[in-house]
Amino acid sequence: MEPITAADYHDLAVPSDPRVSPDGDRVAFVRRQPNGDDSYETTVYLVDAAGEGEPRRLTLSEGSDAEPRWSPSGDRLAFTSTRGADDDRQQLWVLPLDGGEARRVTDAVGGVSQIAWSPDGERIAFVQSVTADDREADRDLAVPDGYEPEEHPDPRVIDRTVYRAAERYFDGRRPGVYVVDADASVGGVTDPDPAESGAVERVTDRDADFAAPSWGDADTLYYTEAVGDDPDDSVEIAIRAHDLASGESEAVHTTTGWGAALAATADGRVAFTHAEPKQVSMQPTDLRVLDAESGAVTDLTGGIDRGLARDTAPQWGPDDETLYFATPDEGKTALWHVPADGSAEPERLLRPGTVSGATVGGDAGADPESVTVAYAASEWDHPGDAFAYDAAADETTRLTDLNADYLAERAVGEPEEVRFESDGVEIQGWLLTPPAADGDAAADADEPYPLAVEIHGGPHAMWSTAGTMWHEFQTLAARGYAVFWSNPRGSTGYGEAFMQAIERDWGAVTLDDVMAGVETVADRPEIDADNAFVTGGSFGGFMASWAVGQTDYFRAAVAQRGVYDLTGFYGSTDAAYKLVEGDFDAVPSEEPQWLWEQSPTGHADAVDTPTLLIHSEDDTRTPICTAELYHRILRKNGVDTRFVRYPREGHELSRSGEPAHVIDRIERIARWFDGYSEHHDAERALDRPEDDGLTAGADGDGEGNGDES
């Protein structure tokens, strides 16, 4: 058996966005795998829901595909793709499943996302982000020949509170809702010019932020609009109903939260998500149903102490009487069903591993006892596959084995669950020790293992034994580290009080919980308590830097894309400044000194621990400016430190960054730890040649590695 390495990232395929056909017989999903140092092959696959036969690829490997969506009749599949484009704008395509090539339906200047079929299968709603000039020139309907948009305004003038997100500036673009004829064809015989033919229709026609289109009947489209005195600074979200026949729309309800998901029925019931507005970042997300005619609202999940998961949107079942949703639940994902009239409490349907999307299908009228649930999940022994649950038989079928050949040759360790107490509260964690050559944990090793402590981001998130961290945890274990991670207070999946326990205190409460877990596992004979290291990303980067300002327990630290100064973060981040207002119930103008004391930079003068900083240069969620400040303080204080900056990357570096960067990041973490570990015969990273021990971008062109400062 071979050990898992960082470079193995190239060999790993993962599924996402599984979509079960309306009759429950087939499942479409997206498969993603690196196909080079800077790109992925992302294509749509189809597999039988009973597990008969091998999955087959439906779409070309050209471009990047996303959002497979079944037509109501199940005879067509819509998806978005960049195929044939010279930029990254997704366009809408429709593929007939009885044979024939996929047909491009849009040529939208703002790209296409959030697609939704009308109930009669004749139209498809979607969202694109455009400027007022785009609408004036009809470029949102069809891009004229020869049009080349400017890369960015020069100078860039900002007139919004929130003006960038997801590595990009908005530059005057706002998301709007559109509808297109599902039979349209760009450059084909059906509709050679969508702008002239009327194939694409604007539903929204003004500067506001619209999202989440969901069809009621074939002539009614619901969607959301960010509202308030300053919508950028508000958590109010209007739910609007648009009559396609008359072109009229009206606001039928206002909810609150960080975005809202909608799911509507033909008789005017709209399921939507809601979070209480006061300190909204600390509030769980509930599921509610609006009767659009009467205005009555029913809260469906107030009776369970769990908030909704973000990766799986609420969905109506085939009977139009039952809603299905997902929640994080103590290190796993739980899938639930609940009657839409609120006549009974939600019931848990199943609780698989870490789920990255789920949908429900079945014959018309199918209830929770007879539906088919398709989901993508990762568990400790694999990084991800597609599954189908047959409720009638109460059986789950594994539909794919995407990494079978790879896993057959690799030693994969099984994490051990560790429960411990901190301040009288039970905390869940896991310990992964290096696997032996036969794949079993090598608990009887001759020497104890150094300990690598990982802290999750969020802070309101949840880790498990799998998911996006599977490869990193297994790689560190294969390099000889025992890896410990946990869900300290502040995490989701353990109830509202647990999540809100870090109010106005990110650092001390979380560190108490993490250190309680560290002390628990460090008492074991297989762990070398004198050789402990710490790392984490985003909020985990905040915590890694906070930890080394409070304790000298760790021999070295790696803080990744963290928040180091709350005031700097408040002024430079995207909409995430609401974390300061919500979690800390504070703003810098009112409590500047207190926020400084709650920031890692406020304690940087106490740091002696060698600390590597890793950051993405295009990160708009945790902008690099606060890392620059923290790094300068460490440098001036003579602390062993290095600053690695990744160009072209945003906040999702560890999850979807360029493959060479993903690999480089993991190798730099291990190399930094190795240099201070008594169990690794390695010099400090600061004393090694620049590329020593790094495999990404080894061809010498420099494209694969970050920039060191």
Secondary structure, DSSP 4 states (H G I P E B T S, - for coil): -BPP-GGGGGG--EEEEEEE-TTSSEEEEEEEEE-SSS-EEEEEEEEETT--S--EE-S-SSSBEEEEEE-TTSSEEEEEE-TT-SSS--EEEEEETTSS--EE----TT--EEEEE-TTSSEEEEEEEE-HHHHHTTTTT-PPTT----SS-SS----SSS-EETTEE-TT-EEEEEEEETT--TTSSS-S-HHHHT-EEES--SSS-EEEEEESSTTEEEEEEEESSSGGG--EEEEEEEETTT--EEEEEEEESSS--EEE-TTSEEEEEE--STTGGGSPPEEEEEETTT--EEESSTTSS-PPPSSS--EE-TTSSEEEEEEEETTEEEEEEEETT-SS--EEEE--SEEEEEEEE-STT--TTT-EEEEEEEETTEEEEEEEEETTTTEEEE---TTHHHHHTB--PPPEEEEEEETTEEEEEEEEPPBPTTSSB-TT-SSPEEEEEEE-SSSS----SSGGGHHHHHHHHHTT-EEEEEE-TT-SSS-HHHHGGGTT-HHHHHHHHHHHHHHHHHTSTTEEEEEEEEEEETHHHHHHHHHHHH----SEEEEES----HHHHHHHSSGGGHHHHHHS---TTT-HHHHHHTSGGGGGGG--S-EEEEEETT-SSS-THHHHHHHHHHHHTT--EEEEEETT--TTHHHHS-HHHHHHHHHHHHHHHHTT-TTS----GGGS-TTTT--TTTTTTS-SSPEE-
